[in-house]
Amino acid sequence: MFEISTKELFLWIKDIKKNKQGIDDFYLLLDLLGGISKSELLLLKINAQEKVNLNIDLISLKKKWLEYIKLSKPIQYISGSTYWRNFKFELTNDVLIPRVETEQIVEIASNIFDYEDKKIIFADLGTGSGTISISLVVENSNWKGLATDIDINAIQVAQKNHKKICSESNINFYCGNWWEPLKKYSGRINLAISNPPYIPRSVYEKLPSSVKDFEPKIALYGGEDGLYHIQQIISDAPKFLVKGGWLILENHFDQSKKIKNLLRDYGFNSLKTINDTFGIGRFTIGRYK
Ligand SMILES: C[S@@+](CC[C@H](N)C(=O)[O-])C[C@H]1O[C@@H](n2cnc3c(N)ncnc32)[C@H](O)[C@@H]1O
């Protein structure tokens, strides 16, 4: 722990606000690296506390903030961590920063099966930092996860997060192309979830530098129309899902109609578009026969 003068900290905060440097990002950095939340900071002020204990010394914190100011590097990569649902996950440059809208996938998946004690085998295709599968096994104690990713470094991040958050070995991790490492589970998977790379070329090219320069292209870019990977995932799904098994996909704001047509072509029914909290048709789901 490092003892820091609250006066000095609040003067710095005042300066950041005055220079419009991104105060919310500063609070996030302070929380992730310093271990103090915005509401705890407010209490310091109310209680007129002279000193505050942080998990990082002031010089190192200033260096990290400068990295953000100079490079527009996302705070989550600077701190090597992020909050997602109920947990703090570790991150590296090899994985996408998990987005808030993706959190809803966990509810959608959990709500599909209502009989609590049935054993469910689910696949999380393109697991990244492991957020979706880890949250699912924590919330559904009888579920067993199979998490895949094409990038071995992403798999290592996910495994580390799994070890930190779960005491049980309820997820197996595999490196490979979508379903390909899951051959021995053919016809046995009850549910598959994927937040695949779905950004079309024209949109990818115009992404802000804070995304394009730092987040892995392999995690974002979905080919010319954004549907390259989604098509692969859907076309192989019938080999792996049980009859009556579900597929949940996250997609770009305008892709759901096309995805439903694809799902229909491959034998899915009960097709549905689900809006995210911003009212965008962010998720498409279907049931295999
Ligand atoms: C949009 S990110 C999603 C990461 C994480 N599931 C999340 O929601 O934050 C897509 C993930 O798919 C992985 N990926 C890309 N191409 C893949 C492929 N052909 N097979 C398996 N995974 C792939 C990327 O490495 C990346 O981790």
The ligand as a Tripos MOL2 file, in Angstrom:
@<TRIPOS>MOLECULE
LIG
   27    29     1     0     0
SMALL
NO_CHARGES

@<TRIPOS>ATOM
      1 C1        -15.2580  -10.2760  -30.4250 C.3       1 LIG1
      2 S1        -14.0240  -11.2270  -29.6490 S.3       1 LIG1
      3 C2        -14.9660  -11.8920  -28.2970 C.3       1 LIG1
      4 C3        -14.1650  -12.2120  -27.0850 C.3       1 LIG1
      5 C4        -15.0270  -12.5550  -25.8520 C.3       1 LIG1
      6 N1        -15.8410  -13.7120  -26.0960 N.3       1 LIG1
      7 C5        -15.9000  -11.3730  -25.4920 C.2       1 LIG1
      8 O1        -17.1080  -11.4540  -25.6880 O.co2     1 LIG1
      9 O2        -15.3690  -10.3640  -25.0020 O.co2     1 LIG1
     10 C6        -13.8700  -12.5780  -30.7800 C.3       1 LIG1
     11 C7        -12.9120  -13.7020  -30.3460 C.3       1 LIG1
     12 O3        -12.9200  -14.6990  -31.3690 O.3       1 LIG1
     13 C8        -11.6050  -15.1750  -31.5670 C.3       1 LIG1
     14 N2        -11.5170  -15.7090  -32.9340 N.ar      1 LIG1
     15 C9        -11.3130  -15.0450  -34.0900 C.ar      1 LIG1
     16 N3        -11.2850  -15.8910  -35.1330 N.ar      1 LIG1
     17 C10       -11.4900  -17.1280  -34.6130 C.ar      1 LIG1
     18 C11       -11.5830  -18.4460  -35.1960 C.ar      1 LIG1
     19 N4        -11.4540  -18.6450  -36.5120 N.pl3     1 LIG1
     20 N5        -11.8000  -19.4860  -34.3630 N.ar      1 LIG1
     21 C12       -11.9330  -19.3070  -33.0150 C.ar      1 LIG1
     22 N6        -11.8440  -18.0970  -32.4160 N.ar      1 LIG1
     23 C13       -11.6420  -17.0230  -33.2150 C.ar      1 LIG1
     24 C14       -10.7240  -13.9680  -31.3190 C.3       1 LIG1
     25 O4         -9.4050  -14.3530  -31.0200 O.3       1 LIG1
     26 C15       -11.4670  -13.2780  -30.1710 C.3       1 LIG1
     27 O5        -10.9820  -13.7000  -28.9310 O.3       1 LIG1
@<TRIPOS>BOND
     1     1     2 1
     2     2     3 1
     3     2    10 1
     4     3     4 1
     5     4     5 1
     6     5     6 1
     7     5     7 1
     8     7     8 2
     9     7     9 1
    10    10    11 1
    11    11    12 1
    12    11    26 1
    13    12    13 1
    14    13    14 1
    15    13    24 1
    16    14    15 ar
    17    14    23 ar
    18    15    16 ar
    19    16    17 ar
    20    17    18 ar
    21    17    23 ar
    22    18    19 1
    23    18    20 ar
    24    20    21 ar
    25    21    22 ar
    26    22    23 ar
    27    24    25 1
    28    24    26 1
    29    26    27 1
@<TRIPOS>SUBSTRUCTURE
     1 LIG1         1 GROUP 0 **** ****
